[in-house]
Amino acid sequence: MGMMHRPTFMLPTLARNWAALAALTAAAAALATLPAAALAAPSASAASATPAATTPGTALGDLQAFLQQTQQGRAAFTQTVTGPRPAAPANAANAATTATAATAATTAPAARVQTSHGVFEFQRPNRFRFHYQRPFEQLIVADGQTLWLYDPDLAQVTARSQREVLGQTPAALLAAGADLRTLQQAFTLSNAPDANGLRWVQALPKGEDAPLQAVRIGFRSGQLAVLEILDRFGQRSHIAFERFDTQSAFGPGHFGFSVPAGAALIRPE
């Protein structure tokens, strides 16, 4: 059996560390951190905000109801990250001129896939925890002021201003936007076709320099079920939520974080 490698999107020492983390965390936490009043005042200028688009029985209607009615929650999650398919080697490209496309495709390197499991918890406003448990433990905590990334294996904590980090990506507007009009400044929102038993909201970034190409939010019976993220590097993240509990309360300090004894604290400039 080959050696298992830590997923690159989880390592705190990557060059794209906080940009990638912000994109993933802000998008995944989007439904958790929006104020309860979000989406209460639709914009008449956007087709996705028309009354018909947000009525019950539509994905945008599910999104609106979830944001207004769910103040906290806990769910198990399975996250599958698929990297962009590497370019085929030169000999494989040459082979395509003399062989069938199907034969040439078998010589192209496969995309890397990493699957992780853990627990996601949130409490509005602006507090959430991603506890990755398998195959490597890692903890991401937003306490309302600071975004903490703790890697037990490296005995390292990286801390940044939550506002600063989440503000690096248009996905942050999903986490901090005050209403639908604010969201539509960064995304074009629409009801996507139903698929796999889910209703889907599609969010397409408007900014040319956005770190994300697209975000899709899937609902099953009005409950958050799946979040799909495609970044500008071609990496796809699929986060499936299970056993969603929106009734249990969290104790005081649940979303706080203290640097563990012996762990190094890094605060990037």
DRENDO-1510 file (C-alpha; in Angstrom, 1 decimal, always signed):
<recs>
REC; n; res; u; v; w
REC; 1; MET; +0.0; +0.0; +0.0 .
REC; 2; GLY; +1.3; +3.4; -0.9 .
REC; 3; MET; +2.0; +6.1; +1.6 .
REC; 4; MET; -0.9; +8.3; +2.3 .
REC; 5; HIS; -0.2; +12.0; +1.9 .
REC; 6; ARG; -1.8; +14.9; +3.7 .
REC; 7; PRO; -4.3; +16.7; +1.5 .
REC; 8; THR; -2.7; +19.9; +0.1 .
REC; 9; PHE; -5.7; +22.0; +0.8 .
REC; 10; MET; -5.3; +21.4; +4.5 .
REC; 11; LEU; -1.7; +22.2; +5.0 .
REC; 12; PRO; -1.1; +25.5; +6.7 .
REC; 13; THR; +2.3; +26.1; +5.0 .
REC; 14; LEU; +1.1; +26.2; +1.4 .
REC; 15; ALA; +1.8; +29.3; -0.7 .
REC; 16; ARG; -2.0; +29.6; -1.3 .
REC; 17; ASN; -2.8; +28.8; +2.3 .
REC; 18; TRP; -5.1; +31.6; +3.3 .
REC; 19; ALA; -6.6; +32.3; -0.1 .
REC; 20; ALA; -7.5; +28.7; -0.6 .
REC; 21; LEU; -8.6; +28.3; +3.0 .
REC; 22; ALA; -10.8; +31.4; +2.7 .
REC; 23; ALA; -12.4; +30.3; -0.5 .
REC; 24; LEU; -13.2; +26.8; +1.0 .
REC; 25; THR; -14.1; +27.9; +4.5 .
REC; 26; ALA; -16.2; +31.0; +3.5 .
REC; 27; ALA; -18.1; +29.0; +0.9 .
REC; 28; ALA; -18.7; +26.1; +3.1 .
REC; 29; ALA; -19.7; +28.3; +6.0 .
REC; 30; ALA; -21.9; +30.5; +3.8 .
REC; 31; LEU; -25.1; +29.1; +5.1 .
REC; 32; ALA; -23.9; +29.1; +8.7 .
REC; 33; THR; -22.8; +32.7; +9.0 .
REC; 34; LEU; -25.4; +34.8; +7.2 .
REC; 35; PRO; -27.5; +36.9; +9.5 .
REC; 36; ALA; -31.0; +35.5; +10.0 .
REC; 37; ALA; -32.5; +38.5; +8.2 .
REC; 38; ALA; -30.5; +37.7; +5.0 .
REC; 39; LEU; -32.5; +37.3; +1.9 .
REC; 40; ALA; -35.4; +39.0; +3.4 .
REC; 41; ALA; -35.4; +41.9; +0.9 .
REC; 42; PRO; -35.0; +40.5; -2.6 .
REC; 43; SER; -33.6; +42.7; -5.3 .
REC; 44; ALA; -36.1; +43.4; -8.1 .
REC; 45; SER; -33.3; +43.9; -10.6 .
REC; 46; ALA; -32.1; +40.3; -10.7 .
REC; 47; ALA; -34.0; +37.4; -12.3 .
REC; 48; SER; -32.9; +35.0; -9.6 .
REC; 49; ALA; -34.5; +37.3; -7.0 .
REC; 50; THR; -38.0; +37.3; -8.5 .
REC; 51; PRO; -40.9; +36.1; -6.3 .
REC; 52; ALA; -41.3; +33.1; -8.5 .
REC; 53; ALA; -37.6; +32.1; -8.1 .
REC; 54; THR; -37.7; +32.2; -4.3 .
REC; 55; THR; -41.1; +30.7; -3.7 .
REC; 56; PRO; -41.4; +27.4; -1.7 .
REC; 57; GLY; -40.6; +24.4; -3.8 .
REC; 58; THR; -37.6; +26.1; -5.4 .
REC; 59; ALA; -34.0; +25.9; -4.4 .
REC; 60; LEU; -33.7; +29.6; -3.7 .
REC; 61; GLY; -36.9; +29.3; -1.7 .
REC; 62; ASP; -35.2; +26.5; +0.3 .
REC; 63; LEU; -32.1; +28.7; +0.8 .
REC; 64; GLN; -34.2; +31.6; +2.0 .
REC; 65; ALA; -36.2; +29.5; +4.4 .
REC; 66; PHE; -33.0; +27.8; +5.8 .
REC; 67; LEU; -31.3; +31.1; +6.4 .
REC; 68; GLN; -34.3; +32.6; +8.1 .
REC; 69; GLN; -35.2; +29.6; +10.3 .
REC; 70; THR; -31.9; +28.0; +11.2 .
REC; 71; GLN; -29.8; +29.8; +13.7 .
REC; 72; GLN; -27.4; +26.9; +14.6 .
REC; 73; GLY; -26.6; +23.4; +13.7 .
REC; 74; ARG; -24.3; +20.4; +13.7 .
REC; 75; ALA; -23.7; +17.8; +10.9 .
REC; 76; ALA; -21.3; +15.1; +10.0 .
REC; 77; PHE; -19.6; +15.8; +6.7 .
REC; 78; THR; -17.7; +14.0; +4.0 .
REC; 79; GLN; -15.5; +16.2; +1.9 .
REC; 80; THR; -14.1; +14.9; -1.4 .
REC; 81; VAL; -11.5; +17.1; -3.2 .
REC; 82; THR; -10.6; +16.3; -6.7 .
REC; 83; GLY; -7.6; +18.1; -8.2 .
REC; 84; PRO; -7.4; +19.2; -11.8 .
REC; 85; ARG; -6.4; +16.4; -14.2 .
REC; 86; PRO; -2.7; +16.7; -14.9 .
REC; 87; ALA; -1.7; +17.3; -18.5 .
REC; 88; ALA; -1.0; +14.2; -20.5 .
REC; 89; PRO; +2.7; +13.5; -21.2 .
REC; 90; ALA; +4.0; +14.5; -24.6 .
REC; 91; ASN; +4.1; +10.9; -25.8 .
REC; 92; ALA; +0.4; +10.5; -25.0 .
REC; 93; ALA; -0.4; +13.7; -26.9 .
REC; 94; ASN; +1.5; +12.4; -29.9 .
REC; 95; ALA; -0.2; +9.1; -29.6 .
REC; 96; ALA; -3.6; +10.8; -30.0 .
REC; 97; THR; -2.7; +11.6; -33.6 .
REC; 98; THR; -2.4; +7.9; -34.5 .
REC; 99; ALA; -4.7; +6.2; -31.9 .
REC; 100; THR; -8.2; +6.7; -30.8 .
REC; 101; ALA; -9.1; +9.4; -28.3 .
REC; 102; ALA; -10.2; +6.6; -25.8 .
REC; 103; THR; -6.8; +4.9; -26.0 .
REC; 104; ALA; -4.9; +8.2; -25.6 .
REC; 105; ALA; -7.0; +9.1; -22.5 .
REC; 106; THR; -5.9; +6.0; -20.7 .
REC; 107; THR; -2.3; +7.3; -20.8 .
REC; 108; ALA; -3.2; +10.6; -19.1 .
REC; 109; PRO; -2.5; +10.9; -15.4 .
REC; 110; ALA; -5.5; +10.5; -13.1 .
REC; 111; ALA; -6.7; +13.5; -11.1 .
REC; 112; ARG; -5.7; +13.3; -7.4 .
REC; 113; VAL; -8.7; +12.6; -5.1 .
REC; 114; GLN; -8.6; +13.2; -1.3 .
REC; 115; THR; -11.6; +12.3; +1.0 .
REC; 116; SER; -11.9; +13.6; +4.5 .
REC; 117; HIS; -14.5; +13.1; +7.2 .
REC; 118; GLY; -15.5; +15.3; +10.2 .
REC; 119; VAL; -18.0; +17.4; +12.0 .
REC; 120; PHE; -19.3; +20.9; +11.0 .
REC; 121; GLU; -20.9; +23.1; +13.6 .
REC; 122; PHE; -22.2; +26.7; +13.3 .
REC; 123; GLN; -24.0; +29.4; +15.3 .
REC; 124; ARG; -25.1; +32.7; +13.8 .
REC; 125; PRO; -23.6; +35.2; +13.6 .
REC; 126; ASN; -20.1; +34.4; +12.3 .
REC; 127; ARG; -19.2; +31.4; +14.4 .
REC; 128; PHE; -18.4; +27.9; +13.1 .
REC; 129; ARG; -16.1; +24.9; +13.5 .
REC; 130; PHE; -14.8; +22.4; +11.0 .
REC; 131; HIS; -13.3; +19.4; +12.8 .
REC; 132; TYR; -11.6; +17.2; +10.3 .
REC; 133; GLN; -11.2; +13.8; +12.0 .
REC; 134; ARG; -10.1; +11.4; +9.3 .
REC; 135; PRO; -7.6; +10.7; +7.7 .
REC; 136; PHE; -5.8; +13.5; +9.4 .
REC; 137; GLU; -7.1; +15.6; +12.3 .
REC; 138; GLN; -7.3; +19.3; +11.8 .
REC; 139; LEU; -9.5; +22.0; +13.3 .
REC; 140; ILE; -10.7; +25.3; +11.8 .
REC; 141; VAL; -12.5; +27.6; +14.2 .
REC; 142; ALA; -14.1; +31.0; +13.5 .
REC; 143; ASP; -14.9; +32.7; +16.9 .
REC; 144; GLY; -16.4; +35.8; +15.4 .
REC; 145; GLN; -13.1; +37.7; +15.5 .
REC; 146; THR; -10.3; +35.3; +14.5 .
REC; 147; LEU; -10.1; +32.4; +12.2 .
REC; 148; TRP; -7.9; +29.7; +13.7 .
REC; 149; LEU; -6.3; +26.7; +11.9 .
REC; 150; TYR; -4.9; +24.1; +14.3 .
REC; 151; ASP; -2.8; +21.1; +13.0 .
REC; 152; PRO; -2.1; +18.7; +15.9 .
REC; 153; ASP; +0.5; +16.7; +13.9 .
REC; 154; LEU; +2.5; +19.8; +13.2 .
REC; 155; ALA; +1.8; +21.2; +16.7 .
REC; 156; GLN; +1.0; +24.5; +14.9 .
REC; 157; VAL; -1.7; +27.1; +15.1 .
REC; 158; THR; -2.2; +29.7; +12.4 .
REC; 159; ALA; -4.4; +32.7; +13.3 .
REC; 160; ARG; -5.7; +35.6; +11.1 .
REC; 161; SER; -8.3; +38.2; +11.5 .
REC; 162; GLN; -11.6; +36.6; +10.5 .
REC; 163; ARG; -12.8; +39.7; +8.6 .
REC; 164; GLU; -9.5; +40.0; +6.8 .
REC; 165; VAL; -9.2; +36.4; +5.7 .
REC; 166; LEU; -12.8; +35.9; +4.7 .
REC; 167; GLY; -12.7; +39.3; +2.9 .
REC; 168; GLN; -10.1; +37.9; +0.5 .
REC; 169; THR; -12.7; +36.1; -1.6 .
REC; 170; PRO; -16.1; +37.0; -3.0 .
REC; 171; ALA; -17.4; +33.9; -1.2 .
REC; 172; ALA; -17.1; +35.9; +1.9 .
REC; 173; LEU; -20.1; +38.0; +0.9 .
REC; 174; LEU; -22.1; +34.8; +1.4 .
REC; 175; ALA; -20.9; +34.8; +5.0 .
REC; 176; ALA; -21.2; +38.5; +5.7 .
REC; 177; GLY; -23.8; +39.8; +3.3 .
REC; 178; ALA; -26.7; +41.6; +4.9 .
REC; 179; ASP; -29.3; +40.8; +2.2 .
REC; 180; LEU; -29.8; +39.2; -1.2 .
REC; 181; ARG; -28.8; +42.5; -2.9 .
REC; 182; THR; -25.4; +42.3; -1.3 .
REC; 183; LEU; -24.9; +38.7; -2.4 .
REC; 184; GLN; -25.8; +39.6; -5.9 .
REC; 185; GLN; -23.0; +42.2; -6.0 .
REC; 186; ALA; -20.6; +39.2; -6.0 .
REC; 187; PHE; -22.7; +36.3; -7.4 .
REC; 188; THR; -25.3; +35.6; -10.0 .
REC; 189; LEU; -27.8; +33.4; -8.1 .
REC; 190; SER; -30.2; +31.1; -9.8 .
REC; 191; ASN; -32.3; +27.9; -9.5 .
REC; 192; ALA; -30.3; +25.1; -11.2 .
REC; 193; PRO; -32.1; +22.0; -12.5 .
REC; 194; ASP; -33.0; +19.4; -9.8 .
REC; 195; ALA; -30.6; +16.4; -9.8 .
REC; 196; ASN; -29.8; +13.4; -7.6 .
REC; 197; GLY; -32.9; +14.1; -5.5 .
REC; 198; LEU; -31.7; +17.6; -4.6 .
REC; 199; ARG; -32.8; +21.1; -5.4 .
REC; 200; TRP; -29.8; +23.2; -6.4 .
REC; 201; VAL; -28.9; +26.9; -6.1 .
REC; 202; GLN; -26.1; +27.9; -8.5 .
REC; 203; ALA; -23.9; +30.9; -7.6 .
REC; 204; LEU; -21.5; +32.2; -10.3 .
REC; 205; PRO; -18.9; +34.8; -9.2 .
REC; 206; LYS; -19.1; +38.1; -11.1 .
REC; 207; GLY; -15.5; +39.3; -10.4 .
REC; 208; GLU; -12.9; +38.4; -13.0 .
REC; 209; ASP; -10.3; +37.8; -10.3 .
REC; 210; ALA; -12.6; +35.6; -8.2 .
REC; 211; PRO; -10.8; +32.5; -6.7 .
REC; 212; LEU; -13.9; +30.5; -7.4 .
REC; 213; GLN; -15.5; +29.5; -10.7 .
REC; 214; ALA; -18.8; +28.4; -9.3 .
REC; 215; VAL; -20.6; +27.3; -6.1 .
REC; 216; ARG; -23.6; +24.9; -6.0 .
REC; 217; ILE; -25.8; +24.4; -2.9 .
REC; 218; GLY; -28.0; +21.4; -2.7 .
REC; 219; PHE; -31.1; +21.0; -0.5 .
REC; 220; ARG; -33.0; +17.9; +0.3 .
REC; 221; SER; -36.5; +18.5; +1.8 .
REC; 222; GLY; -35.5; +22.0; +2.7 .
REC; 223; GLN; -32.3; +21.0; +4.5 .
REC; 224; LEU; -28.8; +21.7; +3.5 .
REC; 225; ALA; -27.4; +18.5; +2.0 .
REC; 226; VAL; -24.4; +19.3; -0.3 .
REC; 227; LEU; -22.0; +22.1; -1.1 .
REC; 228; GLU; -20.0; +21.9; -4.3 .
REC; 229; ILE; -17.1; +24.3; -5.0 .
REC; 230; LEU; -15.1; +24.7; -8.2 .
REC; 231; ASP; -12.1; +27.0; -7.8 .
REC; 232; ARG; -10.2; +28.8; -10.6 .
REC; 233; PHE; -7.4; +26.2; -10.5 .
REC; 234; GLY; -9.9; +23.5; -11.5 .
REC; 235; GLN; -10.0; +21.9; -8.1 .
REC; 236; ARG; -13.4; +20.6; -7.1 .
REC; 237; SER; -14.7; +20.2; -3.5 .
REC; 238; HIS; -17.8; +18.2; -2.8 .
REC; 239; ILE; -19.1; +18.4; +0.8 .
REC; 240; ALA; -21.9; +16.1; +1.8 .
REC; 241; PHE; -23.7; +16.8; +5.1 .
REC; 242; GLU; -25.4; +14.0; +7.1 .
REC; 243; ARG; -27.4; +13.8; +10.4 .
REC; 244; PHE; -28.1; +17.6; +10.5 .
REC; 245; ASP; -29.1; +18.6; +14.0 .
REC; 246; THR; -30.5; +22.2; +14.3 .
REC; 247; GLN; -32.2; +21.8; +17.7 .
REC; 248; SER; -29.3; +21.0; +20.1 .
REC; 249; ALA; -27.8; +24.1; +21.8 .
REC; 250; PHE; -24.1; +24.8; +22.2 .
REC; 251; GLY; -22.6; +25.7; +25.6 .
REC; 252; PRO; -20.9; +29.0; +26.3 .
REC; 253; GLY; -17.4; +29.2; +24.7 .
REC; 254; HIS; -18.1; +26.3; +22.4 .
REC; 255; PHE; -16.8; +28.3; +19.5 .
REC; 256; GLY; -13.8; +29.7; +21.4 .
REC; 257; PHE; -10.2; +28.6; +20.8 .
REC; 258; SER; -7.1; +28.5; +23.0 .
REC; 259; VAL; -3.7; +27.6; +21.7 .
REC; 260; PRO; -2.8; +24.2; +23.0 .
REC; 261; ALA; +0.3; +23.9; +25.2 .
REC; 262; GLY; +3.4; +23.2; +23.2 .
REC; 263; ALA; +1.8; +24.4; +19.9 .
REC; 264; ALA; +3.5; +27.2; +17.9 .
REC; 265; LEU; +1.4; +30.2; +17.1 .
REC; 266; ILE; +1.8; +31.9; +13.7 .
REC; 267; ARG; +0.2; +35.1; +12.8 .
REC; 268; PRO; +1.0; +35.8; +9.1 .
REC; 269; GLU; +1.4; +39.5; +8.1 .
</recs>
